[in-house]
Amino acid sequence: MRRVVITGAGTVNALAHDVAGTWAAMREGRSGIGPLEVAGAERLMVGIGAQVRGWDAGAHLERGVVAQADRFAQFALVAAAQAMAQSGLVVGEGADCGVILGTAGGGLQTQEESYRAVFAEGKNRVHPLTVPRLMANAGASHVSMAHGIRGPVFTVSTACASSNHAMGLAFQMVRSGACRAVLTGGSEAMLTFGGMKAWEGLRVMSPGGCRPFCRSRDGMVQGEGAAVFVFEEREAALARGAEILAEVAGFAMTSDAGDLVAPSVDGAARAIGGALRDAGIAPAAVDYVNAHGTGTAANDRTEAAALRQVFGGQVPPVSATKAMHGHVIGGTGAVELLACLMALRDGVIAPTIGFREADPDCALDVVPNVAREARVEVALSNAFAFGGLNAVLALRRA
């Protein structure tokens, strides 16, 4: 089977509107979490989030595209353009390339604006492009049109594992020869009044900040944004002289088949172990794990136990970057993959910021508060979603 590498990366998130700025923020341990600026914010019980601030879609996209694209699709388009520019990939006729993106909510801003118009303002009509703006596949479709990609194009929606599932499928398609290259990652823009109210109902949101694996943690903080990557066949990338950011070495996905919202140690451990077996990598060879690390009591405790089950007493350094960029839901695994690339390329492990006190139930080296220099040859990226869906990627230094 073919080897798969990453030759381009792009992002828009609460830390920065590009990869370089995101890496700088991660090195410095900066937080993108702050007061939410959304209509109806005064009625929210949780008024913070990792919002993409200063966003001007018109500075990046043509006016017609802005009119057709919801905020989540705009993020995906800009991130994809950055990834393609870095990669230098020539699509040609595009039939042997694909786009696979993850999103949990799709065009929620469009949906909310339409509901508000009909129910709150009493209007009898909504925008004529409401359906194509809110559909979950809109981001992938826009990206395919922007770059002339005419092969497999689709969206994966598996809650918080969406982008890891999307990237795992992209990896498998390139490895099998089904595609020469795939633009993949995820995008989400769920920071609307209705989106926040829905999450408030679950009672898993922190009113003050995200502190993964910390004894005093009190919940997650929602974010928004996108990250998109070019996955392509290694020999083709080398032949055209492309810079290789990292190799995608393995992938596994499992289902808990248990509870809709409560995580499972066994399900998470099987996904972690499966990704390592798929890559042919021994647990002792892993140098860094980017944890799902939401900051909720249940997730962090379960993930820590799953890591101990796989690695025994030798769990490598683990960090949870959601404390900086928030939980980007369907796009979160893609944004977190950037931390893995930074570790593999630059030898810098992003910190778990906001950490105050160790929790005996989460006895891990969480790289607390300050980034760490280390040689990282192998990194894992974990994603565990509501519905009991787990997806883990294994990456190797180029």
N, C-alpha and C positions, 0 to 999 in steps of 0.2 A: 504493500500500500504506500501511497505517496506521503511524504512529510509535509506538514502544513506550517507556514510561518505568517507572522504579522508584519506587514510592510507599511502600514499607514494607520494613524490614529487621530481622532478629532473629538472635541467635546465642547459642550456648553453646560455649565452647572453653576451652583451657587458660589463656588470658589473662584472661578474664572470662566471666560468665554473661549478658552483655548487650552491645549495640553500643557504648554510651557508654564502658563500662569497657574494651572491646577497643580502641577508638580511643585512649583515654588511655594504655594500655599501649604501643600502637604509636608514639605520639608520644614517649614516654619511652624507647623502645628496651628495654623489659623482656622478659625471657624467661620462658616458662611451662614450660621444660624442667627436670626434676628427677628424683630417684630414683622408680622405679616402685613402686607399692603394689598388687601383684597376688599372688594365691596362687601359690606356687612361684617367687617372684622370686629366691630364693637360687640357683636353678639356671640363671638366665639369664646368658649371656655379656655381653649388653648390658642393663644395668640401669637405663637412663634413658628417659624419654619425656615428651611434653607431655600430661600427664594432666589431665582435668577434676577438680579437687579440691573437696572440700566439697559434692559433689553430693547433694541431697536431693530425689528425685523427688516425694515426698509433699508437699513444700512448693509444688509447681506443678501437680500432677495429682491427680485423684481416685483413691481407693484401687483401684477396679476397673480403671482404666486402667493404673495402675502394675503391677498383677498381670498384665496382658495384654501389656505393652510391654517389649521388650528395651531395653537402655540406648541403642542407636542411635536407636530410635524415640522414646524419651523426649526425647532431645536435639532431634530434629526437631519434636516437638509443641511444646516450649517456644519454640524459635526461631520457628516459624510463628505462634504466638500473639502474640509480640512484633511480628512483621511486620504481622500483621493489625490489631493495636491501633494501630500508628503510621499505617498506611494509611487506616484508616477505611472500607475497602471494604465495601460492602453486597452480600452474595452473592445475596440474594433466593432464588429457587428453585434456584440453583446449577447449572443445566444448561449455562449458557454460560461457566462457570469451570472451571479444571482444577488439578491438582496433578502436577508432574513433579519428582521428586527423584532424586538420584544417590547410589549407595552401591556400594562394591566388595564388601564382605563380608556386609552384612545383619546378622542377629542372631547374631554370633559369640559373645557372652557366653552366650547361651542354649545355643548349640551346644556350647560348651566345658563348661558345667555338666552337660549331658546326657551327653556322653562320659565325663566324670569319674565321674558317678553309675553308669553302666553298666560301664565298663571298670576304673576304679580302686577303686570302692567295692563292686562286685559286685551292685548293685541290678538288679532285673528290670523296673522301671518308671521312666519319666521323667514330668515334668510334663505333664498332659493338653493344655496349650496350647503344647507345644514347637514344633510345626510353624508355627502362626500367629505365634509370637514370633520364630522365626528366619528366616522367609521375607523375601527382599529387598524385597518390596513393602509390608512391614508399616508402615514409616514413612509412605509416601505414603497408604496406606489409612487409618491413624489420623488423619492430618491432614485428609483429605477428610471423615471422619466428624465430627471436631471442629468443622468449619466448614460442614458441609452442602453440600459441593461435589460436584455430581453429573455433571459433564462428564468430559472425559478425565483419567484418573488412572492413572499408571504410574511405574515405576522404570527408570532407566537404569543399567547396570552395565558400565562400561568402564574398570575399574581407576582410575588416578589422574586420568583425564579425565572421570569419571562426572558430577560436578556441572556442569562446563562444557558437556558434551554436553546435560545436562538443561536448563540455562538457555538454551542455544542453541536447543533445540527449543521451549522455552516462548516465546522471542522470536519464532520463526518462526510459531508458532500464533497469537499475538496479532497480529502484523503481517499475517498473511493473513486475519484475521477469523474464524478457526476458534474462537477463544475471546475473551471480553471481558477476562478477567484470568486469570493463572496464578500459583499459589504454587509457587515453584521454588527449587532450591538443592541441598544435599546433606548427608548425615550419615554418620558412621562412628564405631564404637566397637570398634576392633581391638586395643586394648591388653589382651590376655589372655595367659596363659602360652603357649598354643598359637599364637596370632597372632604373638607375638614370636619364638617358636622357628622358625616358618615364614620370617620375614624374616631371622633370623640365618643361615638356610641359604643365602641369596643373597649373604651377605658384603658387603652394601652399607651396613650400619649403623655409625654412629659410636659409640664408647664414651664420648666426652667432650663432644660438642656439635656442632651443625650450623653450618657456616661456608661458606655458598654463595659461589662464585666466588673464594674465598680460596686462595692457593697451598698452604696447609697443610691444606686440607679433607680429611676422611677418611670422609665418608659422611653419610647422612641420619639424622634422628631422627624416630621415629614419634609422631604426635599423635592426638587424637580430638576429636570435637565436631561441631557443625552450624552452618550458616547458611542462612537461608531468606529469600526476597524476594518482594514482590508486584510482578509485571510486569503492566502494564495499558496499554490504549490511551490515548494522550496526550490526545486531545480529551475523552474521558470523564473522565479524571482532572482536567483543568482545569475541566470543567463542574461537578464536585462540589466544587471548591476544595481538592483534595488537594495536599499538599506534594510536589513532585517532587524526588527525591534525585539522579537522573541520567537521561539518556536512553541506552537500549541502541541503538546505531547500526548494528552489524554483527556478523556471526558467520561463521566458517568452520571446517570440519572436514576433515581429510585422513587418509589411511593411508599408512604407510611401505611396506607390503607387502614388508618386508625381513626383519628379525630380531625375534624375540619379546621380547628385552630390550634390545638395543642401539639407541639412538636414531639418528635420521637428520636431518642438516642440511637436506636438501631437503624432507622431510616437514614439519618444523617451519616452515621458511621459507614453504612454500606455504600453511600455515594462517594464519600472520601476515599475509602479503600478501593472502590471500583475505578475511580479516576486514576489512581496510582497503578493498579494492575493494567489498565488500558494503555498507560504510558510505559509500562515496564520499568517503573521506578520503585525502589524500596522505600518504605517510610523513613528510614534513617537518612535518606538522601535529600529530604525536603528541608529547605532552609528558611521558609517563610510561608505563613498562611494568612491570607486576607479573610478574616472571619465575616460571617453574616452579621454577627454582633449588633443587634438592634438596640440594646439597652433595656429590653424588657426582662423581667425576672425569669420567665420561663425559657425564652430563647437562649439567653446567655448560659444558663445553667445546663441546658440540654446540649448546646454546642460544645461546651467545655468537656462534658462527659463523653461525647462522641469522639472528640479529638484524643482524649486519654485512651479510649477503647482502641483506636487505630494506632496511636504512637506509643502507647504504654507510658513509661516514665520519662520518655524523651520527646515531649512535644516541642516542636520548634517555636521560635518567636511568632506571636499571633497579634495582629492589630486589627482594630475595627474603625474604619475611616468614616463611618456614618456619623461619628461625633463631629466631623468637620463639614461634610457635604449633605448631611441628612439622609434619610431613607428615601431613595428615589423610586421606590416601589418597582415597577416593571423595568425601569432603566438602571436599577441600583448595581446589579452585577457588572454592567458595562462600565459605569463610572469607577467602580472598585478595581476593575481590571487595570486601570491606569496606575494604581498603586503597585500592582504586581509588576508592570512594565518598568516603573521607576526603580523598584528593588532589583530587578534583573539587569537593567541597563546601567544604572548609576550607582548601585550598591547602597541605596538609601531606603531604609524601611520606614514607612510612614507611621507616626505614633497614634496611640489611642488617647486622644486628648480628653480633658475633663476628669481624668482618673484621680480619685481621692484616697480610696482605701480598698485594700485587697478583700475579696470575698472568698472565704474558704471553699465555697461550692464552685468557684471559677478559678482554681489555682493554676494560672497560666502566666507565662511571660508575655504581658500584653504591650510591651514597648510603651510604658506610660509617659504621656505628655511631651516627650522629646524624641524627635526622629533619631534613628540609629544607623551608623555606617556599618555595613556588613557585606561580605561577598555572598551573593545569593545566586545559586545555580539552578535551583528548582523552587517554584512557588505554586501554591494552590489558591484558588478563589472559590469560596463557598457561597451558595445561595439556597435558602430553605424557605419554602412558601406556605402560606395558608392552603389548606387542601391536602397537606402532607406531601408536597412535591419538592424534591431535592435535586440540585444540579451542581456539579463540581467540575471545574476545569483545572488541569495540570499544565503548567508552562515551564519551559526550559530556557536557560540563557542561550542567546544566539552565539 
